[in-house]
Amino acid sequence: MANTYDVIVLGLGAAGSSSLYHLSKSGKKVCGIDQYSPPHNLGSSHGQSRITRQAYHENPMYVPFIKRAYELWDELAMASGRNLFKRTGGIMLGTANSGVILGAERSAKTHHIPYEYLNSKEIHNRFPVFKTPEDTVGILETNAGILFPEECITANLELAEQNGATIKLEEKIISIDHQPGSIAITTSKGHYTTEKLIVAAGAWTPELMAELELPLTVERQVLFWFLPKSPGLKNLDYNSLPVYIWEYTAGKAFYGFPNLGEGLKIAHHHAGEITSPGTISKLVGDDEVVAMEHVLRNFLEIEPVFNYATTCMYTNTPDNDFIIDYHPFNKNIIIASPCSGHGFKFASVNGKILSDMALGQEPELDISAFRISRFQSAI
Ligand SMILES: Cc1cc2nc3c(=O)[nH]c(=O)nc-3n(C[C@H](O)[C@H](O)[C@H](O)COP(=O)(O)OP(=O)(O)OC[C@H]3O[C@@H](n4cnc5c(N)ncnc54)[C@H](O)[C@@H]3O)c2cc1C
């Protein structure tokens, strides 16, 4: 029964590769299938860097997840010998009443995360590149930093394979037929049966799970790299610049990274058009570059020189919290949509949780906030 498995993981991006790694330690017969060859640049997990942080402005409920995620990233780095994380510190910027500031401080206080509260002058003295208006304050967190997504996914897949997992690449899952006791999968290359299935298909989840009418929307995002021209600011590396999220007006934010060699990476958070993996426009227009140059000139003391840009996809829920749950009609299928634009940092712990669920174990953290049933429209 070569094509029969205990668990199949559909999609080997951030969530799927981590699930496969954790499953591979169980001794079960496990297989991961991806339509491309992760890490690739066609989904949601590319672009060299992802911010990770603990003073979680979105909601303090994420802090236990992120603390465990840090431990598991460290374990993965040790086991793989790969460099997955750089601690750079991170600063949330906004007015005193902005969501990022109030939220980050709330999470830091609730979960005893060390932080500094800086006023505009202190921010500018510490990080002269920021042009902070007088009413801007900052929450600076030393634990924040950069995860290297391509390295993280490679580490998961290498270790999973070493542990005996089967990995099938360039193989697209076309259909999933499920009854209470069996799951049959047809791909572009063959047929499989499995007892359990983890669906970690990122932006392809709405089409693969169309029967559930999940309220997911796929959003186009553009990542830009600019080389700073101004003399003296050329080396804005992680020794002089932390990762940052700047809520410059209520509910609107951009974020950025220090120079990792190709310039300052910067992007808007949630300002893209609704799209789908099949229709996304991958071309970044001159108007988009000019608009981002404008943001840089307004908020950073640099004369930006455009280097390059790429597109990526957020898969959003209406409340921007994740979906991690059993299929409503078949508990042998587990559905993971841990995105909404902030999921990468949790991939290590989400993979562990998804693996536990597929192995019939109680997940180690409370995932009730991520249930599908919270959406009225979902079945
Ligand atoms: C521009 C951008 C910036 C971001 N910044 C941050 C950040 O700073 N910090 C943070 O924590 N998060 C961030 N995120 C969010 C984070 O990157 C995503 O939440 C995460 O990478 C999503 O992982 P995933 O496994 O769900 O999807 P993916 O990594 O896209 O994986 C899905 C996989 O499923 C495969 N697949 C789909 N359908 C099929 C099929 N039919 N058959 C076979 N394979 C299939 C795909 O090929 C793909 O490899 C960002 C996201 C974007 C787009």
PDBQT file of the ligand as one rigid body, heavy atoms in Angstrom, charges set to zero:
ROOT
HETATM    1  C1  LIG A 401       3.839  40.209   2.275  1.00  0.00    +0.000 C 
HETATM    2  C2  LIG A 401       3.621  39.413   3.516  1.00  0.00    +0.000 A 
HETATM    3  C3  LIG A 401       4.257  39.820   4.680  1.00  0.00    +0.000 A 
HETATM    4  C4  LIG A 401       4.048  39.123   5.874  1.00  0.00    +0.000 A 
HETATM    5  N1  LIG A 401       4.700  39.516   7.005  1.00  0.00    +0.000 NA
HETATM    6  C5  LIG A 401       4.591  38.784   8.126  1.00  0.00    +0.000 A 
HETATM    7  C6  LIG A 401       5.385  39.094   9.262  1.00  0.00    +0.000 A 
HETATM    8  O1  LIG A 401       6.215  40.021   9.236  1.00  0.00    +0.000 OA
HETATM    9  N2  LIG A 401       5.249  38.309  10.366  1.00  0.00    +0.000 N 
HETATM   10  C7  LIG A 401       4.379  37.249  10.395  1.00  0.00    +0.000 A 
HETATM   11  O2  LIG A 401       4.313  36.588  11.433  1.00  0.00    +0.000 OA
HETATM   12  N3  LIG A 401       3.623  36.934   9.331  1.00  0.00    +0.000 NA
HETATM   13  C8  LIG A 401       3.705  37.662   8.204  1.00  0.00    +0.000 A 
HETATM   14  N4  LIG A 401       2.984  37.343   7.095  1.00  0.00    +0.000 N 
HETATM   15  C9  LIG A 401       2.041  36.225   7.157  1.00  0.00    +0.000 C 
HETATM   16  C10 LIG A 401       2.718  34.894   6.964  1.00  0.00    +0.000 C 
HETATM   17  O3  LIG A 401       3.793  34.986   6.071  1.00  0.00    +0.000 OA
HETATM   18  C11 LIG A 401       1.668  33.895   6.495  1.00  0.00    +0.000 C 
HETATM   19  O4  LIG A 401       0.648  33.861   7.463  1.00  0.00    +0.000 OA
HETATM   20  C12 LIG A 401       2.231  32.504   6.348  1.00  0.00    +0.000 C 
HETATM   21  O5  LIG A 401       3.419  32.516   5.618  1.00  0.00    +0.000 OA
HETATM   22  C13 LIG A 401       1.166  31.637   5.667  1.00  0.00    +0.000 C 
HETATM   23  O6  LIG A 401       1.639  30.315   5.589  1.00  0.00    +0.000 OA
HETATM   24  P1  LIG A 401       0.736  29.165   4.981  1.00  0.00    +0.000 P 
HETATM   25  O7  LIG A 401       1.425  27.899   5.284  1.00  0.00    +0.000 OA
HETATM   26  O8  LIG A 401      -0.671  29.335   5.437  1.00  0.00    +0.000 OA
HETATM   27  O9  LIG A 401       0.710  29.436   3.396  1.00  0.00    +0.000 OA
HETATM   28  P2  LIG A 401       1.865  29.147   2.316  1.00  0.00    +0.000 P 
HETATM   29  O10 LIG A 401       3.202  29.274   2.948  1.00  0.00    +0.000 OA
HETATM   30  O11 LIG A 401       1.549  29.951   1.125  1.00  0.00    +0.000 OA
HETATM   31  O12 LIG A 401       1.688  27.595   1.994  1.00  0.00    +0.000 OA
HETATM   32  C14 LIG A 401       0.589  27.054   1.310  1.00  0.00    +0.000 C 
HETATM   33  C15 LIG A 401       1.142  25.927   0.450  1.00  0.00    +0.000 C 
HETATM   34  O13 LIG A 401       0.072  25.116  -0.028  1.00  0.00    +0.000 OA
HETATM   35  C16 LIG A 401       0.413  24.688  -1.315  1.00  0.00    +0.000 C 
HETATM   36  N5  LIG A 401      -0.820  24.275  -2.016  1.00  0.00    +0.000 N 
HETATM   37  C17 LIG A 401      -1.946  25.018  -2.149  1.00  0.00    +0.000 A 
HETATM   38  N6  LIG A 401      -2.871  24.340  -2.863  1.00  0.00    +0.000 NA
HETATM   39  C18 LIG A 401      -2.319  23.150  -3.182  1.00  0.00    +0.000 A 
HETATM   40  C19 LIG A 401      -2.789  22.022  -3.915  1.00  0.00    +0.000 A 
HETATM   41  N7  LIG A 401      -3.996  21.989  -4.471  1.00  0.00    +0.000 N 
HETATM   42  N8  LIG A 401      -1.969  20.949  -4.051  1.00  0.00    +0.000 NA
HETATM   43  C20 LIG A 401      -0.722  20.954  -3.498  1.00  0.00    +0.000 A 
HETATM   44  N9  LIG A 401      -0.225  22.032  -2.807  1.00  0.00    +0.000 NA
HETATM   45  C21 LIG A 401      -1.013  23.099  -2.647  1.00  0.00    +0.000 A 
HETATM   46  C22 LIG A 401       1.057  25.919  -1.937  1.00  0.00    +0.000 C 
HETATM   47  O14 LIG A 401       1.836  25.607  -3.068  1.00  0.00    +0.000 OA
HETATM   48  C23 LIG A 401       1.881  26.441  -0.768  1.00  0.00    +0.000 C 
HETATM   49  O15 LIG A 401       3.217  25.961  -0.813  1.00  0.00    +0.000 OA
HETATM   50  C24 LIG A 401       3.174  38.006   5.889  1.00  0.00    +0.000 A 
HETATM   51  C25 LIG A 401       2.541  37.589   4.704  1.00  0.00    +0.000 A 
HETATM   52  C26 LIG A 401       2.781  38.280   3.524  1.00  0.00    +0.000 A 
HETATM   53  C27 LIG A 401       2.094  37.823   2.275  1.00  0.00    +0.000 C 
ENDROOT
TORSDOF 0
